Amino acid sequence: MSLVDGFLLFVLFSGPPTFRVRDSDASLYGEIDIAIVVQLLVWALAGVWVAYRLYRLNAIRTFTISKAHLIAVVLIVLLGCSTFVSLAPPLTAVKVYQMAVEFLFTWLFVERYGYEKTLTRIFWASAILCIAIAIGALVAPEFVSDISETGSFRLRGGIAGTNSVSAFALILLIALYRRRAALFGAMAFLFLVILQFLALTRASWLGLAAVFVIAAIKKPQIRGLKWVYASMLFGVIALLAGGLGQINKFRDPDSVYDLSDRLGLWTYMSDAVLSQSPWFGLGYTAATRQLGLEFHPDLGSGHSIFFDVFIGGGIISLIVFLLIFCALSIYVAKLLRSTDNAYCFAACGLFIYVLIMGSVGESIDTGPFGFTFWVLISLLPLLVNKVATEAGLARSNKSFVRVRRRRQLRPDFGGMSSPNF
């Protein structure tokens, strides 16, 4: 892998980080600082990389274009059209450009380097960000932390969202890591016990629990399967011993019923878009940013990838977005049913987490979560094709063996033609 390709994957996966706290309404008014300039330069470089690789596309002998790819193109075009009705057109245009670059970059990267290197690089990128967040919690806690509704400390990340990068790192660690057990245990402790717990994100816990349950039922060929069993057993014991009461000291249990005021936010934004522009929305990101600030100063986003698309691109974009998840869900079902390969389970685990966590948070434009979403659009069809090809070869080999055995069992008539029975 070239140095430029690896560097671009890391910076696009990470955001890239801005290393500062920015007001939610700054992007609406087009405020630009040095961090924004650096980000624009990085995304411009990524756009040049994509253009060059598309120009050299004939160097790739075979490449995958699935239904998910085609639907994704339609989604990006529709969200791009929302720029013309956007509450902040420049912001929408930049976000749609970033999604287009991520979609093409991840597709070309997966086709160029394959699923193994792609998942491995995502693991190490997640692990590096987790280590950076842990160091930040020690040397500059005010930069990576926040306060929960009960006044408790929350490790939000600053550099990148703690919940997603630690979950991605943990899923890929369990599925793919095959080195020293001591290092495996140390990283698992960092990702799960420290980062996941201190993030205090209940949807992230639910997403990881779903992945662990599927791993326990499916029993894929992964090294961390025993660790999954141990974690599930520890979690059950902790809940029975009063662990839920301890968690309620850090997070308000009543906030579960309205999803931390998300239900009110979604109702407010839905009323606005349905009354003003129901079919084409009010501009991706711009609409949720402005309407969120109107509803509550601390809720300057849609807090759901589905509402981000609906409010920004309208009903048509939401339908297309749901079709993407339907296509990806079919791929995941095929993989879980037909193989126990570690890489296939890793990709399925990432999708399950993205689906659950994305329903109540994160976004698909930038950052680790968005980058992983676009990776899955190219990764899952490639894995399905691989499994189908291997299954076809296996059937062909069995047929060949049967034919060969029949020929070996034929009587030898010393070069004469066999008698006519």
C-alpha positions as a Markdown table, in Angstrom:
| # | Residue | x | y | z |
|---|---|---|---|---|
| 1 | Met | 0.0 | 0.0 | 0.0 |
| 2 | Ser | 1.4 | 3.4 | -0.9 |
| 3 | Leu | 2.0 | 6.0 | 1.7 |
| 4 | Val | -0.4 | 8.5 | 0.1 |
| 5 | Asp | -3.3 | 5.9 | 0.1 |
| 6 | Gly | -2.7 | 5.0 | 3.7 |
| 7 | Phe | -2.5 | 8.6 | 4.8 |
| 8 | Leu | -5.7 | 9.6 | 3.0 |
| 9 | Leu | -7.6 | 6.6 | 4.5 |
| 10 | Phe | -6.5 | 7.7 | 8.0 |
| 11 | Val | -7.3 | 11.4 | 7.6 |
| 12 | Leu | -10.7 | 10.8 | 5.9 |
| 13 | Phe | -11.6 | 8.1 | 8.5 |
| 14 | Ser | -10.7 | 10.4 | 11.3 |
| 15 | Gly | -12.6 | 13.4 | 9.9 |
| 16 | Pro | -10.0 | 14.8 | 9.7 |
| 17 | Pro | -9.9 | 16.2 | 13.3 |
| 18 | Thr | -10.3 | 19.9 | 13.8 |
| 19 | Phe | -8.7 | 20.0 | 17.3 |
| 20 | Arg | -10.9 | 22.7 | 18.6 |
| 21 | Val | -14.5 | 23.3 | 19.8 |
| 22 | Arg | -16.7 | 25.0 | 17.2 |
| 23 | Asp | -20.1 | 26.6 | 17.6 |
| 24 | Ser | -22.9 | 24.7 | 15.9 |
| 25 | Asp | -24.1 | 27.7 | 14.0 |
| 26 | Ala | -20.6 | 28.7 | 12.7 |
| 27 | Ser | -21.0 | 26.6 | 9.6 |
| 28 | Leu | -24.4 | 28.1 | 8.9 |
| 29 | Tyr | -22.9 | 31.5 | 8.6 |
| 30 | Gly | -19.8 | 30.4 | 6.6 |
| 31 | Glu | -17.2 | 31.2 | 9.3 |
| 32 | Ile | -13.8 | 30.0 | 8.2 |
| 33 | Asp | -10.7 | 29.5 | 10.4 |
| 34 | Ile | -7.4 | 27.7 | 10.0 |
| 35 | Ala | -8.9 | 24.3 | 10.9 |
| 36 | Ile | -11.6 | 24.7 | 8.1 |
| 37 | Val | -8.9 | 25.6 | 5.6 |
| 38 | Val | -6.9 | 22.5 | 6.5 |
| 39 | Gln | -10.0 | 20.3 | 6.2 |
| 40 | Leu | -10.8 | 21.8 | 2.8 |
| 41 | Leu | -7.2 | 21.1 | 1.6 |
| 42 | Val | -7.5 | 17.5 | 2.8 |
| 43 | Trp | -10.8 | 17.0 | 1.0 |
| 44 | Ala | -9.4 | 18.7 | -2.1 |
| 45 | Leu | -6.5 | 16.3 | -2.1 |
| 46 | Ala | -8.8 | 13.3 | -1.7 |
| 47 | Gly | -10.9 | 14.6 | -4.6 |
| 48 | Val | -7.7 | 14.7 | -6.8 |
| 49 | Trp | -6.8 | 11.2 | -5.7 |
| 50 | Val | -10.3 | 9.9 | -6.6 |
| 51 | Ala | -10.2 | 11.7 | -10.0 |
| 52 | Tyr | -6.7 | 10.2 | -10.7 |
| 53 | Arg | -7.9 | 6.6 | -9.8 |
| 54 | Leu | -11.0 | 7.0 | -11.9 |
| 55 | Tyr | -8.8 | 8.0 | -14.8 |
| 56 | Arg | -6.7 | 4.9 | -14.3 |
| 57 | Leu | -9.7 | 2.7 | -13.7 |
| 58 | Asn | -8.7 | 0.4 | -16.6 |
| 59 | Ala | -5.8 | -0.7 | -14.4 |
| 60 | Ile | -8.3 | -2.6 | -12.3 |
| 61 | Arg | -9.1 | -5.8 | -14.2 |
| 62 | Thr | -12.3 | -6.6 | -12.3 |
| 63 | Phe | -14.4 | -4.4 | -10.0 |
| 64 | Thr | -17.7 | -4.7 | -8.2 |
| 65 | Ile | -20.7 | -2.5 | -9.1 |
| 66 | Ser | -23.6 | -3.7 | -7.0 |
| 67 | Lys | -27.2 | -2.5 | -6.6 |
| 68 | Ala | -26.1 | -0.8 | -3.4 |
| 69 | His | -23.6 | 1.3 | -5.4 |
| 70 | Leu | -26.2 | 2.4 | -7.9 |
| 71 | Ile | -28.7 | 3.3 | -5.1 |
| 72 | Ala | -25.9 | 5.2 | -3.3 |
| 73 | Val | -25.2 | 7.3 | -6.4 |
| 74 | Val | -28.9 | 8.2 | -6.6 |
| 75 | Leu | -28.9 | 9.2 | -3.0 |
| 76 | Ile | -25.9 | 11.5 | -3.4 |
| 77 | Val | -27.4 | 13.1 | -6.5 |
| 78 | Leu | -30.7 | 13.7 | -4.6 |
| 79 | Leu | -28.9 | 15.2 | -1.6 |
| 80 | Gly | -26.9 | 17.3 | -4.0 |
| 81 | Cys | -30.1 | 18.7 | -5.5 |
| 82 | Ser | -31.2 | 19.7 | -2.0 |
| 83 | Thr | -28.5 | 22.4 | -2.2 |
| 84 | Phe | -30.9 | 24.5 | -4.3 |
| 85 | Val | -33.5 | 24.6 | -1.6 |
| 86 | Ser | -31.0 | 24.5 | 1.3 |
| 87 | Leu | -31.2 | 26.9 | 4.3 |
| 88 | Ala | -27.4 | 27.2 | 3.9 |
| 89 | Pro | -26.4 | 26.2 | 0.4 |
| 90 | Pro | -22.6 | 26.3 | 0.8 |
| 91 | Leu | -22.7 | 24.0 | 3.9 |
| 92 | Thr | -24.9 | 21.5 | 2.0 |
| 93 | Ala | -22.7 | 21.6 | -1.1 |
| 94 | Val | -19.6 | 20.9 | 1.0 |
| 95 | Lys | -21.2 | 18.0 | 2.9 |
| 96 | Val | -22.5 | 16.4 | -0.3 |
| 97 | Tyr | -19.1 | 16.8 | -1.9 |
| 98 | Gln | -17.5 | 15.0 | 1.1 |
| 99 | Met | -20.0 | 12.2 | 0.8 |
| 100 | Ala | -19.3 | 11.8 | -2.9 |
| 101 | Val | -15.6 | 11.7 | -2.3 |
| 102 | Glu | -15.9 | 9.2 | 0.5 |
| 103 | Phe | -18.1 | 6.9 | -1.5 |
| 104 | Leu | -15.7 | 6.9 | -4.5 |
| 105 | Phe | -12.6 | 6.7 | -2.3 |
| 106 | Thr | -13.8 | 3.8 | -0.3 |
| 107 | Trp | -15.0 | 1.9 | -3.5 |
| 108 | Leu | -11.7 | 2.4 | -5.2 |
| 109 | Phe | -9.7 | 1.6 | -2.1 |
| 110 | Val | -11.6 | -1.7 | -1.5 |
| 111 | Glu | -11.3 | -2.7 | -5.1 |
| 112 | Arg | -7.6 | -1.8 | -5.2 |
| 113 | Tyr | -6.5 | -3.4 | -1.9 |
| 114 | Gly | -9.3 | -5.9 | -1.1 |
| 115 | Tyr | -11.4 | -6.5 | 2.0 |
| 116 | Glu | -8.5 | -7.8 | 4.2 |
| 117 | Lys | -6.3 | -4.8 | 4.0 |
| 118 | Thr | -9.3 | -2.4 | 4.2 |
| 119 | Leu | -10.6 | -3.9 | 7.4 |
| 120 | Thr | -7.1 | -4.1 | 8.9 |
| 121 | Arg | -6.5 | -0.4 | 8.1 |
| 122 | Ile | -9.8 | 0.6 | 9.7 |
| 123 | Phe | -8.9 | -1.3 | 12.8 |
| 124 | Trp | -5.5 | 0.4 | 13.2 |
| 125 | Ala | -7.0 | 3.8 | 12.4 |
| 126 | Ser | -9.7 | 3.2 | 15.1 |
| 127 | Ala | -7.0 | 1.9 | 17.6 |
| 128 | Ile | -4.8 | 5.0 | 17.0 |
| 129 | Leu | -7.8 | 7.3 | 17.6 |
| 130 | Cys | -8.7 | 5.4 | 20.7 |
| 131 | Ile | -5.2 | 5.8 | 22.1 |
| 132 | Ala | -5.2 | 9.5 | 21.2 |
| 133 | Ile | -8.5 | 10.0 | 23.1 |
| 134 | Ala | -7.1 | 8.1 | 26.1 |
| 135 | Ile | -4.0 | 10.3 | 26.1 |
| 136 | Gly | -6.2 | 13.4 | 25.7 |
| 137 | Ala | -8.3 | 12.3 | 28.7 |
| 138 | Leu | -5.1 | 12.4 | 30.8 |
| 139 | Val | -3.4 | 15.5 | 29.6 |
| 140 | Ala | -6.4 | 17.7 | 28.4 |
| 141 | Pro | -9.6 | 16.2 | 29.8 |
| 142 | Glu | -11.6 | 19.4 | 29.0 |
| 143 | Phe | -11.0 | 18.9 | 25.3 |
| 144 | Val | -12.3 | 15.3 | 25.1 |
| 145 | Ser | -14.9 | 15.3 | 27.8 |
| 146 | Asp | -18.4 | 16.5 | 28.4 |
| 147 | Ile | -20.9 | 16.5 | 31.3 |
| 148 | Ser | -24.0 | 14.2 | 31.3 |
| 149 | Glu | -27.5 | 15.3 | 32.4 |
| 150 | Thr | -26.7 | 14.1 | 35.9 |
| 151 | Gly | -23.4 | 16.1 | 36.1 |
| 152 | Ser | -21.2 | 13.1 | 35.5 |
| 153 | Phe | -18.0 | 13.0 | 33.4 |
| 154 | Arg | -18.5 | 11.7 | 29.8 |
| 155 | Leu | -15.6 | 10.9 | 27.5 |
| 156 | Arg | -17.0 | 12.2 | 24.2 |
| 157 | Gly | -13.8 | 12.2 | 22.2 |
| 158 | Gly | -13.1 | 15.7 | 20.8 |
| 159 | Ile | -10.7 | 14.2 | 18.2 |
| 160 | Ala | -13.3 | 11.6 | 17.1 |
| 161 | Gly | -16.5 | 10.2 | 18.6 |
| 162 | Thr | -15.4 | 7.9 | 21.4 |
| 163 | Asn | -18.4 | 5.5 | 21.1 |
| 164 | Ser | -18.0 | 4.7 | 17.4 |
| 165 | Val | -14.2 | 4.4 | 17.2 |
| 166 | Ser | -14.0 | 2.3 | 20.3 |
| 167 | Ala | -16.8 | 0.0 | 19.0 |
| 168 | Phe | -15.2 | -0.3 | 15.6 |
| 169 | Ala | -11.9 | -1.1 | 17.2 |
| 170 | Leu | -13.4 | -3.7 | 19.5 |
| 171 | Ile | -15.4 | -5.5 | 16.8 |
| 172 | Leu | -12.4 | -5.7 | 14.5 |
| 173 | Leu | -10.1 | -6.7 | 17.4 |
| 174 | Ile | -12.4 | -9.6 | 18.3 |
| 175 | Ala | -12.8 | -10.8 | 14.7 |
| 176 | Leu | -9.4 | -10.3 | 13.2 |
| 177 | Tyr | -6.6 | -9.9 | 15.8 |
| 178 | Arg | -4.4 | -13.0 | 16.0 |
| 179 | Arg | -1.2 | -11.9 | 17.8 |
| 180 | Arg | -0.1 | -12.0 | 21.5 |
| 181 | Ala | -2.9 | -12.6 | 24.0 |
| 182 | Ala | -1.5 | -10.0 | 26.5 |
| 183 | Leu | -1.7 | -7.3 | 23.9 |
| 184 | Phe | -5.2 | -8.5 | 22.8 |
| 185 | Gly | -6.4 | -8.2 | 26.4 |
| 186 | Ala | -4.9 | -4.8 | 26.9 |
| 187 | Met | -6.5 | -3.4 | 23.8 |
| 188 | Ala | -9.9 | -5.0 | 24.7 |
| 189 | Phe | -9.7 | -3.5 | 28.1 |
| 190 | Leu | -9.0 | 0.0 | 26.7 |
| 191 | Phe | -11.7 | -0.2 | 24.0 |
| 192 | Leu | -14.5 | -1.7 | 26.1 |
| 193 | Val | -13.9 | -1.0 | 29.8 |
| 194 | Ile | -12.3 | 2.4 | 29.5 |
| 195 | Leu | -13.6 | 4.1 | 26.4 |
| 196 | Gln | -17.0 | 2.5 | 25.9 |
| 197 | Phe | -17.9 | 2.8 | 29.6 |
| 198 | Leu | -16.7 | 6.4 | 30.0 |
| 199 | Ala | -18.5 | 7.4 | 26.8 |
| 200 | Leu | -21.8 | 6.5 | 28.6 |
| 201 | Thr | -23.6 | 6.1 | 25.2 |
| 202 | Arg | -26.4 | 3.6 | 25.7 |
| 203 | Ala | -27.1 | 3.1 | 22.0 |
| 204 | Ser | -23.4 | 2.2 | 21.5 |
| 205 | Trp | -23.7 | -0.4 | 24.3 |
| 206 | Leu | -26.8 | -1.8 | 22.6 |
| 207 | Gly | -25.1 | -2.0 | 19.2 |
| 208 | Leu | -22.1 | -3.9 | 20.7 |
| 209 | Ala | -24.5 | -6.2 | 22.7 |
| 210 | Ala | -26.3 | -7.1 | 19.4 |
| 211 | Val | -22.9 | -7.9 | 17.7 |
| 212 | Phe | -21.9 | -10.1 | 20.7 |
| 213 | Val | -25.2 | -12.0 | 20.8 |
| 214 | Ile | -24.9 | -12.7 | 17.0 |
| 215 | Ala | -21.3 | -13.9 | 17.6 |
| 216 | Ala | -22.4 | -16.2 | 20.4 |
| 217 | Ile | -25.1 | -17.7 | 18.2 |
| 218 | Lys | -23.3 | -17.8 | 14.9 |
| 219 | Lys | -19.9 | -18.9 | 16.4 |
| 220 | Pro | -17.7 | -17.6 | 13.6 |
| 221 | Gln | -14.0 | -18.6 | 13.3 |
| 222 | Ile | -12.7 | -15.7 | 15.4 |
| 223 | Arg | -10.1 | -15.7 | 18.1 |
| 224 | Gly | -12.1 | -13.5 | 20.4 |
| 225 | Leu | -15.1 | -15.8 | 20.7 |
| 226 | Lys | -14.3 | -16.9 | 24.2 |
| 227 | Trp | -13.8 | -13.3 | 25.2 |
| 228 | Val | -17.3 | -12.6 | 23.8 |
| 229 | Tyr | -18.7 | -15.3 | 26.1 |
| 230 | Ala | -16.9 | -13.9 | 29.1 |
| 231 | Ser | -18.0 | -10.4 | 28.4 |
| 232 | Met | -21.6 | -11.4 | 28.1 |
| 233 | Leu | -21.5 | -13.4 | 31.3 |
| 234 | Phe | -19.8 | -10.5 | 33.1 |
| 235 | Gly | -22.5 | -8.1 | 31.8 |
| 236 | Val | -25.4 | -10.4 | 33.0 |
| 237 | Ile | -23.8 | -10.8 | 36.4 |
| 238 | Ala | -23.2 | -7.0 | 36.7 |
| 239 | Leu | -26.8 | -6.2 | 35.8 |
| 240 | Leu | -28.1 | -8.8 | 38.3 |
| 241 | Ala | -25.8 | -7.3 | 41.0 |
| 242 | Gly | -27.3 | -3.9 | 40.6 |
| 243 | Gly | -25.2 | -2.5 | 37.8 |
| 244 | Leu | -28.2 | -0.8 | 36.2 |
| 245 | Gly | -28.6 | 1.3 | 39.3 |
| 246 | Gln | -25.0 | 2.4 | 39.2 |
| 247 | Ile | -25.4 | 3.4 | 35.5 |
| 248 | Asn | -28.4 | 5.5 | 36.4 |
| 249 | Lys | -26.1 | 7.6 | 38.6 |
| 250 | Phe | -24.3 | 8.7 | 35.5 |
| 251 | Arg | -27.2 | 8.9 | 33.0 |
| 252 | Asp | -30.8 | 10.0 | 33.8 |
| 253 | Pro | -33.0 | 6.9 | 33.4 |
| 254 | Asp | -36.0 | 9.0 | 32.4 |
| 255 | Ser | -34.1 | 10.2 | 29.3 |
| 256 | Val | -34.6 | 6.8 | 27.8 |
| 257 | Tyr | -38.3 | 7.4 | 27.3 |
| 258 | Asp | -37.8 | 10.4 | 25.1 |
| 259 | Leu | -34.3 | 9.4 | 23.8 |
| 260 | Ser | -32.7 | 12.3 | 25.5 |
| 261 | Asp | -35.2 | 14.8 | 24.0 |
| 262 | Arg | -34.7 | 13.4 | 20.5 |
| 263 | Leu | -38.4 | 12.6 | 20.1 |
| 264 | Gly | -39.2 | 16.2 | 20.5 |
| 265 | Leu | -36.5 | 17.3 | 18.2 |
| 266 | Trp | -37.5 | 14.9 | 15.5 |
| 267 | Thr | -41.2 | 16.0 | 15.7 |
| 268 | Tyr | -40.2 | 19.7 | 15.5 |
| 269 | Met | -38.0 | 19.1 | 12.4 |
| 270 | Ser | -40.5 | 16.8 | 10.7 |
| 271 | Asp | -43.2 | 19.4 | 11.1 |
| 272 | Ala | -41.0 | 22.0 | 9.5 |
| 273 | Val | -39.9 | 20.0 | 6.5 |
| 274 | Leu | -43.4 | 18.6 | 5.8 |
| 275 | Ser | -44.9 | 22.0 | 5.8 |
| 276 | Gln | -42.1 | 23.7 | 3.7 |
| 277 | Ser | -40.5 | 21.1 | 1.4 |
| 278 | Pro | -41.6 | 17.6 | 2.0 |
| 279 | Trp | -40.3 | 15.9 | -1.1 |
| 280 | Phe | -36.8 | 17.5 | -1.5 |
| 281 | Gly | -36.1 | 18.6 | 2.1 |
| 282 | Leu | -34.4 | 21.8 | 3.3 |
| 283 | Gly | -30.7 | 21.0 | 2.6 |
| 284 | Tyr | -28.6 | 18.2 | 3.9 |
| 285 | Thr | -27.0 | 19.1 | 7.3 |
| 286 | Ala | -28.0 | 22.8 | 7.0 |
| 287 | Ala | -31.6 | 22.0 | 7.8 |
| 288 | Thr | -30.9 | 19.8 | 10.8 |
| 289 | Arg | -28.3 | 22.2 | 12.1 |
| 290 | Gln | -30.5 | 25.3 | 12.0 |
| 291 | Leu | -33.8 | 23.5 | 13.1 |
| 292 | Gly | -31.9 | 21.8 | 15.8 |
| 293 | Leu | -30.6 | 25.0 | 17.2 |
| 294 | Glu | -34.0 | 26.5 | 17.1 |
| 295 | Phe | -35.4 | 23.6 | 19.1 |
| 296 | His | -32.6 | 23.5 | 21.6 |
| 297 | Pro | -29.1 | 25.2 | 21.6 |
| 298 | Asp | -27.4 | 21.9 | 22.5 |
| 299 | Leu | -29.1 | 19.8 | 19.8 |
| 300 | Gly | -27.6 | 21.3 | 16.6 |
| 301 | Ser | -27.9 | 18.2 | 14.5 |
| 302 | Gly | -30.5 | 15.5 | 13.5 |
| 303 | His | -29.1 | 12.9 | 16.0 |
| 304 | Ser | -30.1 | 10.2 | 13.5 |
| 305 | Ile | -28.7 | 9.3 | 10.1 |
| 306 | Phe | -32.3 | 8.7 | 8.9 |
| 307 | Phe | -33.6 | 12.0 | 10.1 |
| 308 | Asp | -30.5 | 13.8 | 8.7 |
| 309 | Val | -31.4 | 12.4 | 5.2 |
| 310 | Phe | -35.2 | 13.0 | 5.6 |
| 311 | Ile | -34.9 | 16.6 | 6.9 |
| 312 | Gly | -32.2 | 17.4 | 4.5 |
| 313 | Gly | -33.3 | 15.6 | 1.3 |
| 314 | Gly | -37.0 | 15.0 | 1.9 |
| 315 | Ile | -39.2 | 11.9 | 1.5 |
| 316 | Ile | -37.6 | 10.9 | -1.8 |
| 317 | Ser | -34.1 | 10.8 | -0.4 |
| 318 | Leu | -35.3 | 8.9 | 2.7 |
| 319 | Ile | -36.9 | 6.2 | 0.5 |
| 320 | Val | -33.6 | 5.8 | -1.4 |
| 321 | Phe | -31.6 | 5.7 | 1.8 |
| 322 | Leu | -33.9 | 3.0 | 3.2 |
| 323 | Leu | -33.3 | 1.0 | 0.0 |
| 324 | Ile | -29.6 | 1.1 | 0.7 |
| 325 | Phe | -30.1 | -0.4 | 4.1 |
| 326 | Cys | -32.4 | -3.0 | 2.7 |
| 327 | Ala | -29.8 | -4.0 | 0.1 |
| 328 | Leu | -27.0 | -4.1 | 2.7 |
| 329 | Ser | -29.2 | -6.1 | 5.1 |
| 330 | Ile | -29.7 | -8.7 | 2.4 |
| 331 | Tyr | -25.9 | -8.9 | 1.9 |
| 332 | Val | -25.4 | -9.3 | 5.7 |
| 333 | Ala | -28.1 | -12.0 | 5.9 |
| 334 | Lys | -26.5 | -14.0 | 3.1 |
| 335 | Leu | -23.0 | -13.8 | 4.7 |
| 336 | Leu | -24.2 | -14.8 | 8.2 |
| 337 | Arg | -26.2 | -17.7 | 6.7 |
| 338 | Ser | -23.5 | -19.0 | 4.4 |
| 339 | Thr | -20.1 | -18.5 | 6.0 |
| 340 | Asp | -18.3 | -18.3 | 9.4 |
| 341 | Asn | -15.3 | -16.4 | 7.9 |
| 342 | Ala | -13.8 | -13.9 | 10.3 |
| 343 | Tyr | -13.6 | -11.1 | 7.8 |
| 344 | Cys | -17.3 | -11.6 | 6.8 |
| 345 | Phe | -18.3 | -11.5 | 10.5 |
| 346 | Ala | -16.3 | -8.3 | 11.0 |
| 347 | Ala | -18.1 | -6.6 | 8.1 |
| 348 | Cys | -21.5 | -7.8 | 9.3 |
| 349 | Gly | -20.7 | -6.7 | 12.9 |
| 350 | Leu | -19.8 | -3.2 | 11.7 |
| 351 | Phe | -23.1 | -3.0 | 9.7 |
| 352 | Ile | -25.2 | -4.1 | 12.7 |
| 353 | Tyr | -23.5 | -1.4 | 14.9 |
| 354 | Val | -23.9 | 1.3 | 12.2 |
| 355 | Leu | -27.6 | 0.5 | 11.9 |
| 356 | Ile | -28.3 | 0.6 | 15.6 |
| 357 | Met | -26.1 | 3.5 | 16.5 |
| 358 | Gly | -27.0 | 5.5 | 13.4 |
| 359 | Ser | -30.7 | 5.4 | 14.3 |
| 360 | Val | -30.1 | 7.7 | 17.3 |
| 361 | Gly | -26.9 | 9.5 | 16.5 |
| 362 | Glu | -23.8 | 10.1 | 14.3 |
| 363 | Ser | -23.8 | 11.1 | 10.6 |
| 364 | Ile | -22.9 | 9.6 | 7.2 |
| 365 | Asp | -20.9 | 12.6 | 5.8 |
| 366 | Thr | -17.6 | 12.7 | 7.7 |
| 367 | Gly | -15.8 | 11.0 | 10.5 |
| 368 | Pro | -15.2 | 7.4 | 11.5 |
| 369 | Phe | -18.9 | 6.5 | 11.4 |
| 370 | Gly | -19.6 | 8.1 | 8.0 |
| 371 | Phe | -16.5 | 6.6 | 6.5 |
| 372 | Thr | -17.4 | 3.1 | 7.7 |
| 373 | Phe | -20.9 | 3.4 | 6.3 |
| 374 | Trp | -19.5 | 4.2 | 2.8 |
| 375 | Val | -16.9 | 1.4 | 3.2 |
| 376 | Leu | -19.7 | -1.1 | 3.9 |
| 377 | Ile | -21.4 | -0.2 | 0.6 |
| 378 | Ser | -18.4 | -1.6 | -1.3 |
| 379 | Leu | -17.2 | -4.2 | 1.2 |
| 380 | Leu | -20.4 | -6.2 | 1.7 |
| 381 | Pro | -21.1 | -6.9 | -2.0 |
| 382 | Leu | -17.5 | -7.9 | -2.6 |
| 383 | Leu | -17.6 | -10.4 | 0.3 |
| 384 | Val | -20.9 | -11.8 | -1.0 |
| 385 | Asn | -19.4 | -12.3 | -4.4 |
| 386 | Lys | -16.3 | -13.9 | -2.8 |
| 387 | Val | -18.4 | -16.4 | -0.8 |
| 388 | Ala | -20.6 | -17.2 | -3.8 |
| 389 | Thr | -17.5 | -17.8 | -6.0 |
| 390 | Glu | -15.9 | -20.1 | -3.4 |
| 391 | Ala | -19.2 | -22.0 | -3.0 |
| 392 | Gly | -19.4 | -22.4 | -6.8 |
| 393 | Leu | -15.9 | -23.6 | -7.0 |
| 394 | Ala | -16.5 | -26.1 | -4.2 |
| 395 | Arg | -19.5 | -27.5 | -6.0 |
| 396 | Ser | -17.5 | -27.7 | -9.3 |
| 397 | Asn | -14.7 | -29.6 | -7.5 |
| 398 | Lys | -17.2 | -32.1 | -6.0 |
| 399 | Ser | -18.7 | -32.7 | -9.4 |
| 400 | Phe | -15.2 | -33.1 | -10.9 |
| 401 | Val | -14.3 | -35.6 | -8.2 |
| 402 | Arg | -17.4 | -37.6 | -8.8 |
| 403 | Val | -16.8 | -37.8 | -12.6 |
| 404 | Arg | -13.2 | -38.7 | -12.0 |
| 405 | Arg | -14.2 | -41.5 | -9.6 |
| 406 | Arg | -16.7 | -42.9 | -12.2 |
| 407 | Arg | -14.0 | -42.9 | -14.8 |
| 408 | Gln | -11.6 | -44.7 | -12.5 |
| 409 | Leu | -14.2 | -47.4 | -11.8 |
| 410 | Arg | -14.8 | -48.1 | -15.5 |
| 411 | Pro | -13.6 | -51.5 | -16.6 |
| 412 | Asp | -10.5 | -51.6 | -18.8 |
| 413 | Phe | -11.1 | -53.5 | -22.0 |
| 414 | Gly | -7.5 | -53.3 | -23.2 |
| 415 | Gly | -8.0 | -50.5 | -25.6 |
| 416 | Met | -11.0 | -52.1 | -27.2 |
| 417 | Ser | -14.3 | -50.3 | -27.2 |
| 418 | Ser | -16.6 | -51.2 | -24.4 |
| 419 | Pro | -19.3 | -53.8 | -25.3 |
| 420 | Asn | -22.7 | -52.6 | -26.1 |
| 421 | Phe | -24.9 | -53.7 | -23.2 |
